[in-house]
Amino acid sequence: MAEQENNSIAKEQAKAKPKIEDSINEVLTGEARANALDFVAFLRANKMNPAWSATNAWAANYKGKRVCWVRIHGGADYHGLEPNEWHICFHGEFIGEYADVISADGFKKLADAHIKYCTTCAGYCPRGKAPNPTKFEKICAIWIKNADAEALDWAKKLAEAKMRAIVENKKA
């Protein structure tokens, strides 16, 4: 039953390409809604407009380069989002150049809680294959689930780091 419902939502969204704010307002409530809307407003204010990419998932790009994804409950099951949950996902390719954002004293506990390190990625993940990998090269992704105010601040700093990498034409 849930799979049929998800397929129906997927077809509907594929046609409509809904604005993220509309879906957030339909799916999330309370603090989860407020924080998700806050992050989306930050993205838009910084020209990283989220575009629908999959069921309840939006990709934020800057100058044609991916910055992050924002997902809300109701999309792919492997994201593990329960009702009234959402997350921000940054992929790890650029993180090594901005290790200071990850390892800054104020954000150390957030990094420990939200960084997903490469283990096995079915062969498609270049980070797990890096020669002489460092701690930061082996980061697969950063998933910030149900961000509170502190985690939102960190997510914004990560997005700004990605924007700098794009502007400076570094590996972004």
C-alpha positions in Angstrom: 0.0 0.0 0.0 2.7 2.5 1.0 4.7 1.6 -2.2 1.6 2.4 -4.4 1.1 5.7 -2.5 4.8 6.6 -3.1 4.4 5.7 -6.9 1.3 7.9 -7.1 3.1 10.8 -5.4 6.2 10.3 -7.7 4.0 10.5 -10.9 2.2 13.5 -9.6 5.3 15.4 -8.7 7.1 14.4 -11.9 4.3 16.2 -13.8 3.9 19.2 -11.5 7.6 19.7 -10.3 6.3 21.2 -7.1 8.0 24.1 -5.2 9.8 22.8 -2.2 8.0 25.2 0.1 4.6 23.8 -0.9 5.7 20.2 -0.2 7.3 21.2 3.1 4.1 22.9 4.2 2.1 19.8 3.2 4.4 17.2 4.9 6.2 18.8 7.8 4.8 20.6 10.9 6.1 22.6 13.8 9.9 23.0 14.3 10.7 20.7 11.4 8.7 22.9 9.0 10.1 26.1 10.3 13.7 24.9 10.1 13.3 23.4 6.6 11.7 26.6 5.4 14.5 28.6 7.0 17.1 26.6 5.1 15.2 26.9 1.8 15.0 30.6 2.3 18.8 30.7 2.8 19.3 28.8 -0.4 17.1 31.1 -2.4 18.7 34.2 -0.9 22.0 32.9 -2.1 20.9 32.0 -5.6 21.0 28.2 -4.9 17.4 27.7 -5.9 16.1 24.2 -5.1 14.7 22.4 -8.2 12.6 19.2 -7.9 14.7 16.1 -8.7 12.8 13.1 -7.4 9.9 12.3 -5.1 10.1 14.8 -2.2 13.7 15.6 -3.1 15.1 18.9 -4.4 18.6 19.6 -5.7 20.1 23.0 -5.0 22.6 24.2 -7.6 24.8 27.3 -7.8 26.1 28.3 -11.2 25.0 25.0 -12.6 26.9 23.0 -10.0 25.2 20.9 -7.3 25.5 22.2 -3.7 23.2 19.9 -1.8 19.9 18.1 -1.8 16.9 18.7 0.5 14.6 15.7 1.1 11.4 15.4 3.1 9.5 12.3 4.2 7.7 10.4 1.5 10.6 9.9 -0.9 13.0 7.0 -1.3 12.8 4.6 1.7 16.6 4.2 1.9 16.8 7.7 3.3 15.0 6.5 6.4 12.9 9.5 6.9 9.9 9.0 9.1 6.7 11.2 9.1 7.6 14.9 9.9 11.3 14.3 9.1 13.6 15.9 6.6 17.3 16.1 5.8 20.0 18.1 4.0 22.5 16.0 2.1 26.0 17.2 0.9 28.1 14.8 -1.1 31.7 14.5 0.1 33.7 15.4 -3.0 34.5 19.0 -2.1 34.8 18.6 1.7 38.6 18.1 1.9 39.2 21.6 0.7 37.1 23.0 3.4 38.0 20.8 6.3 38.0 23.8 8.6 34.2 24.1 8.3 33.9 20.5 9.3 36.5 20.4 12.1 36.0 23.9 13.6 35.6 23.6 17.4 32.0 24.7 17.4 31.0 22.1 14.8 33.1 19.1 15.8 30.1 17.3 17.5 27.9 18.0 14.5 30.5 16.5 12.1 30.8 13.4 14.3 27.0 13.0 14.3 26.3 13.7 10.6 29.3 12.6 8.5 28.8 9.3 6.6 32.2 7.8 5.7 32.7 5.6 2.7 32.4 1.9 3.3 31.1 0.2 0.2 29.3 2.2 -2.5 28.8 -0.5 -5.1 31.8 0.8 -7.1 30.4 4.2 -8.1 31.9 6.3 -5.3 35.3 7.8 -6.2 36.0 8.8 -2.6 36.4 5.2 -1.3 39.0 4.5 -4.0 41.2 7.6 -3.4 44.9 6.7 -3.2 46.3 7.5 0.2 42.9 8.6 1.5 42.7 11.1 4.4 39.9 11.3 6.9 38.2 14.0 4.8 38.7 12.3 1.4 36.8 9.3 2.7 33.6 11.3 3.4 30.8 9.9 1.4 28.2 12.4 2.4 26.9 14.6 5.2 23.3 14.0 6.1 21.9 16.5 8.5 18.6 15.0 9.6 16.0 17.2 11.3 18.4 20.1 11.6 18.0 22.3 14.7 19.3 25.9 14.9 22.9 24.8 15.4 22.9 22.2 12.7 21.2 24.7 10.3 24.0 27.2 10.9 26.5 24.5 10.1 24.6 23.5 7.0 24.6 27.1 5.8 28.4 27.2 6.3 28.8 24.0 4.3 26.7 25.5 1.5 28.8 28.7 1.6 32.0 26.6 1.4 30.6 24.8 -1.7 29.7 28.1 -3.3 33.3 29.4 -2.7 34.6 26.2 -4.3 32.4 26.8 -7.3 33.4 30.5 -7.6 37.0 29.7 -7.2 36.6 27.0 -9.8 38.0 24.4 -7.5 36.8 20.8 -7.6 33.2 21.5 -7.0 
